[in-house]
Amino acid sequence: MPDQDQLFDAVASIESPLFVGRTLGELGLVKEVSKKLTGKVKVELLLPTGGPPDGLDERLREALDGHTNSVDVDVEVMDDEAVTTWMTDLKEKSGPPIGEPGSATRTIAVSSGKGGVGKSSISSNLAVALSKKGNKVGIVDGDIWGFSIPAMMGIVNPPVMVGEMIVPPVSHGVKVMSMDYFVGEDKAVIWRGPMLHKAIEQFLKDVFWDNLDFLIVDMPPGTGDIAISMTQFLPRAQVVVATTPQPTAQRVARRAALMAAEVDQQVIGVVENMSWFTGDDGKRYELFGSGGGQALADELEVDLMAKVPLLPEMGRGADSGVPVSLAAPESEAARAFDQLADAVIEKRPRIRSNPALVIK
């Protein structure tokens, strides 16, 4: 029979459903675990929010499986002052905020000079591919007007406020932040520069990302207000330029690279989307021409990191919130994103030549 310490350790080892990647013990949320003479185990938790998060009861039963057939959970909720103190301490322990000196998080901005090249699809599938390789990954839906990442990632639950910090929901191992959570289905975001700037600042500084390995930013098309704000908050971001095989798309996509050069960001590669479609006859059909991705990579003197084919399962998966690595794990598209993730991992950040550069 396990002793009290073993029962406590079993509960403390449970991953928090809310603070994914952290255990209840690491977070200091387990007050006591005891076993009664009847065989029932009583678990006393100290939580920053009311009631056990979804999924915690199931995780408790799994952790105590074989030790008891009945678990009684007693939850004490921190008061506002205690939550603020606890959250501030947790934030400090997680390291410098993303984008600031000393942060270990690598920021990857998926950019293009135009819309319609599949940046959101590339961003979401790249994030999942990086997560599957054991990385801690988050994604920011930087398109404030045309947000789509939560739907593509299958997000069900909204963010949770803990003290003054926003804890983002997680899907497929990826933390996701988007304007989608804050705008009703019957509303449009009709904002100008200052409000857009503030929204981006909140997404980056008021969200508890914890100690991510990678933050993927799905950039809006073009080089307008949001893109400028991103360069201010994420001066060390690395840029992946997205394009299609069409030479016209390639010529427009290069503008994202030109902006990166202006603000001293590092363009690390090009990804070509919609490269071909493989028919039932096994033949590849280049529906949108060919050569645009390689031509852009050659012009920018970077690698063509991946060529992503058209795949029906990929489109259906985006509508249902299932990334291609799960919808069609053996497909050409899934292999392309696995290749893209490897290429991104290999491109270590360079030392910026002008760290004081600011766009005004």
C-alpha positions in Angstrom: 0.0 0.0 0.0 1.4 3.5 -0.8 2.1 5.8 2.0 1.0 9.4 2.3 4.1 10.8 0.6 3.7 8.5 -2.4 0.1 9.5 -2.8 1.1 13.2 -2.5 3.8 12.7 -5.2 1.3 11.0 -7.5 -1.0 14.0 -7.3 1.8 16.5 -7.5 3.1 14.9 -10.7 -0.2 15.6 -12.6 0.1 18.1 -15.4 -2.1 21.2 -14.8 -4.9 21.3 -17.4 -4.7 25.1 -17.3 -1.0 25.7 -17.1 0.0 23.1 -19.7 3.6 22.0 -19.2 3.6 22.6 -15.5 2.7 20.0 -12.8 0.4 20.7 -9.8 3.3 20.2 -7.5 5.6 22.5 -9.5 2.9 25.2 -9.3 2.5 24.7 -5.5 -1.2 23.9 -5.8 -1.4 20.6 -3.8 -2.1 21.3 -0.1 -2.5 17.8 1.2 -3.3 14.2 0.1 -4.6 11.7 2.6 -6.1 8.2 2.6 -9.0 7.4 4.9 -9.6 4.1 6.6 -12.4 3.5 4.1 -9.9 3.6 1.3 -11.1 6.9 0.0 -8.3 9.4 -1.0 -8.9 13.0 -0.1 -7.1 15.6 -2.2 -6.9 19.2 -1.0 -6.0 21.7 -3.7 -5.3 25.5 -3.6 -6.3 26.9 -7.0 -6.1 30.4 -8.6 -9.5 30.0 -10.2 -12.9 28.6 -8.9 -13.5 24.9 -9.3 -11.2 22.2 -10.7 -10.3 22.9 -14.4 -11.8 20.6 -17.0 -10.0 17.3 -17.2 -8.5 17.5 -13.7 -10.8 14.9 -12.2 -9.9 12.4 -14.9 -6.2 13.1 -14.4 -6.6 12.5 -10.6 -8.3 9.2 -11.2 -5.5 8.1 -13.6 -2.7 9.2 -11.2 -4.3 7.3 -8.2 -5.4 4.3 -10.2 -4.9 1.2 -8.2 -4.5 3.1 -4.9 -8.2 3.9 -4.5 -11.6 3.6 -6.1 -12.9 6.8 -4.7 -11.4 10.3 -4.8 -12.7 13.3 -2.8 -11.4 16.7 -4.1 -11.6 19.7 -1.8 -10.7 23.0 -3.6 -9.7 26.2 -1.9 -9.7 29.3 -4.1 -7.0 32.0 -3.7 -8.2 35.5 -2.9 -7.4 38.3 -5.4 -4.3 39.4 -3.6 -2.9 35.8 -3.3 -3.6 35.2 -7.0 -1.7 38.4 -8.0 1.3 37.5 -5.9 1.3 33.9 -7.1 1.0 34.8 -10.7 3.7 37.5 -10.5 6.1 35.0 -8.9 5.2 32.4 -11.6 5.8 34.9 -14.4 9.2 36.0 -12.9 10.3 32.3 -12.7 9.4 31.7 -16.3 12.1 34.1 -17.5 12.1 37.4 -19.4 9.1 38.2 -21.5 9.1 37.2 -25.2 10.9 39.7 -27.3 13.0 41.2 -24.5 16.7 40.6 -24.0 17.4 37.3 -22.3 14.3 35.6 -23.5 15.1 32.0 -24.8 11.9 31.9 -26.9 12.6 32.0 -30.7 10.0 34.0 -32.5 9.1 32.9 -36.1 7.1 35.3 -38.1 5.3 33.8 -41.1 5.0 36.7 -43.5 4.1 37.6 -47.1 3.4 40.8 -49.0 -0.1 39.7 -49.9 -3.0 37.6 -48.7 -4.2 34.3 -50.1 -0.9 32.4 -50.0 -1.8 30.3 -47.0 0.1 32.0 -44.1 -2.4 30.8 -41.5 -2.3 27.2 -42.7 1.5 27.3 -42.8 1.7 28.9 -39.3 -0.7 26.4 -37.7 0.8 23.3 -39.2 4.3 24.5 -38.5 3.4 25.1 -34.9 2.0 21.6 -34.5 5.0 20.1 -36.3 7.4 21.8 -33.9 5.3 20.7 -30.9 5.4 17.1 -32.1 9.2 17.3 -32.0 9.0 18.0 -28.3 9.1 21.8 -28.3 7.0 24.1 -26.2 5.1 26.2 -28.8 2.7 29.1 -28.9 1.1 30.8 -31.8 -0.2 34.4 -32.1 -2.9 35.1 -34.7 -1.5 38.5 -35.9 -4.2 39.1 -38.4 -6.4 41.2 -36.1 -9.0 41.7 -38.9 -9.0 38.3 -40.5 -8.3 35.9 -37.7 -8.6 32.2 -38.4 -6.0 30.4 -36.3 -8.4 29.2 -33.4 -10.7 27.5 -35.9 -7.8 25.9 -37.7 -6.4 24.6 -34.4 -9.8 23.4 -33.1 -9.9 25.7 -30.1 -13.0 25.1 -28.0 -12.4 27.0 -24.7 -11.6 30.7 -24.5 -8.6 32.1 -22.5 -8.8 32.3 -18.7 -7.9 35.4 -16.7 -5.7 34.6 -13.7 -5.0 37.7 -11.8 -4.0 40.3 -14.4 -2.6 37.7 -16.8 -4.4 35.9 -19.7 -3.7 32.2 -19.8 -4.2 31.0 -23.5 -6.0 27.8 -24.4 -4.1 24.9 -25.8 -4.8 22.6 -28.7 -2.6 19.9 -30.2 0.1 20.9 -27.7 0.1 24.5 -28.9 -0.9 27.6 -26.9 -3.1 29.9 -29.1 -3.9 33.6 -28.8 -6.2 35.5 -31.2 -8.6 38.4 -31.5 -11.2 35.7 -32.3 -11.8 35.1 -28.6 -12.9 38.7 -28.0 -15.1 39.5 -31.0 -18.6 38.2 -31.5 -19.7 36.3 -34.6 -21.7 39.3 -35.7 -19.0 41.9 -35.2 -16.1 43.3 -37.3 -12.9 44.7 -36.0 -12.9 48.3 -37.3 -9.7 49.7 -35.6 -7.0 52.1 -36.6 -3.3 52.1 -35.7 -3.2 52.9 -31.9 -5.8 50.3 -31.0 -4.2 47.7 -33.2 -0.8 48.4 -31.6 -2.4 48.0 -28.1 -4.0 44.7 -29.1 -0.7 43.3 -30.3 1.0 44.5 -27.1 -1.6 42.7 -24.9 -1.2 39.5 -27.0 2.5 39.5 -26.2 2.9 41.1 -22.8 -0.4 40.3 -21.0 -0.5 36.7 -22.0 1.2 34.1 -19.8 3.1 32.2 -22.5 5.5 30.6 -19.9 8.9 29.5 -21.1 8.2 28.7 -24.8 10.8 27.3 -27.1 9.0 28.8 -30.2 6.4 31.5 -30.7 4.9 31.4 -34.2 3.4 34.7 -35.4 0.8 34.4 -38.2 1.4 37.9 -39.8 -1.2 39.9 -41.6 -0.7 40.5 -45.3 1.3 43.5 -46.3 3.5 45.9 -44.4 1.0 48.1 -42.5 0.4 49.1 -38.9 0.3 45.5 -37.4 3.4 44.4 -39.1 5.2 47.6 -37.9 4.0 47.0 -34.3 5.2 43.4 -34.4 8.7 44.6 -35.4 8.8 46.9 -32.3 7.7 44.2 -29.9 9.6 41.3 -31.4 12.8 42.9 -32.7 14.6 39.6 -32.8 12.0 37.7 -34.8 13.1 35.4 -37.6 11.1 35.7 -40.7 9.8 32.8 -43.0 8.4 34.3 -46.2 5.4 32.4 -47.6 4.6 32.4 -51.3 3.0 30.3 -54.0 4.6 29.0 -57.3 3.3 31.9 -59.3 5.9 34.5 -60.2 3.4 37.3 -59.5 3.0 36.1 -55.9 6.7 35.8 -55.6 7.3 39.4 -56.6 4.7 40.6 -54.0 6.0 38.3 -51.3 9.5 39.8 -51.5 8.1 43.0 -50.0 7.8 41.2 -46.6 11.5 40.4 -46.9 12.3 44.0 -47.8 10.5 45.1 -44.7 12.4 42.6 -42.6 15.7 44.0 -43.9 14.5 47.6 -43.1 14.0 46.6 -39.4 17.1 44.4 -39.2 15.1 41.1 -38.8 16.5 37.9 -40.1 14.8 36.2 -43.1 15.7 32.6 -42.6 13.9 31.0 -45.5 11.0 30.7 -47.9 8.1 28.2 -47.9 6.2 27.6 -51.1 2.5 26.7 -50.7 0.2 25.1 -53.2 3.1 23.7 -55.1 1.3 20.9 -56.8 -1.6 18.5 -56.6 -1.1 14.8 -56.9 -4.0 13.1 -58.8 -5.4 9.6 -58.4 -3.1 8.7 -61.3 -0.1 9.5 -59.2 0.9 12.4 -61.4 1.8 15.8 -60.1 -0.2 18.7 -61.5 1.3 22.2 -61.0 -2.0 24.1 -61.0 -0.4 27.5 -60.1 2.7 27.3 -62.2 6.2 26.6 -60.8 9.4 28.1 -59.7 8.1 31.0 -57.6 9.4 29.7 -54.3 12.9 28.9 -55.6 13.1 32.2 -57.5 12.3 34.1 -54.3 14.7 32.1 -52.2 17.5 32.7 -54.8 16.8 36.4 -54.8 16.9 36.6 -51.0 19.9 34.3 -50.8 18.1 32.0 -48.3 16.9 28.4 -48.4 13.7 27.2 -49.9 12.7 25.4 -46.7 9.7 23.4 -47.9 7.3 23.0 -50.8 3.8 22.2 -49.5 1.4 20.5 -52.0 -2.3 21.0 -52.3 -4.2 18.3 -50.3 -7.9 17.9 -49.8 -7.5 16.5 -46.3 -5.5 19.6 -45.4 -8.4 21.9 -46.4 -11.0 19.8 -44.6 -8.7 19.6 -41.5 -8.4 23.3 -41.4 -12.2 23.6 -41.3 -12.5 21.0 -38.6 -9.5 22.1 -36.5 -7.4 19.1 -37.3 -3.8 19.8 -38.6 -2.5 17.8 -41.5 -0.1 15.8 -39.4 -3.2 14.2 -37.7 -5.6 14.4 -40.6 -3.2 12.7 -43.1 0.0 11.9 -41.2 1.6 9.9 -44.1 0.8 12.5 -46.7 3.2 14.7 -48.8 1.9 17.8 -47.0 2.6 16.3 -43.5 6.1 15.4 -44.6 6.6 18.9 -45.9 5.7 20.5 -42.6 8.0 18.1 -40.8 10.8 19.2 -43.1 9.9 22.8 -42.5 10.0 22.3 -38.8 13.5 20.8 -39.0 14.7 23.6 -41.2 13.4 26.2 -38.8 15.0 24.5 -35.8 18.4 24.5 -37.6 18.3 28.3 -38.3 19.7 29.6 -35.1 19.2 33.4 -34.5 22.0 35.6 -35.5 23.3 38.6 -33.5 21.4 41.7 -34.6 23.6 44.3 -36.3 21.5 47.2 -34.9 19.7 46.3 -31.7 18.6 49.9 -31.1 16.7 50.2 -34.4 13.1 51.3 -34.0 10.4 52.0 -36.5 8.7 55.3 -35.9 
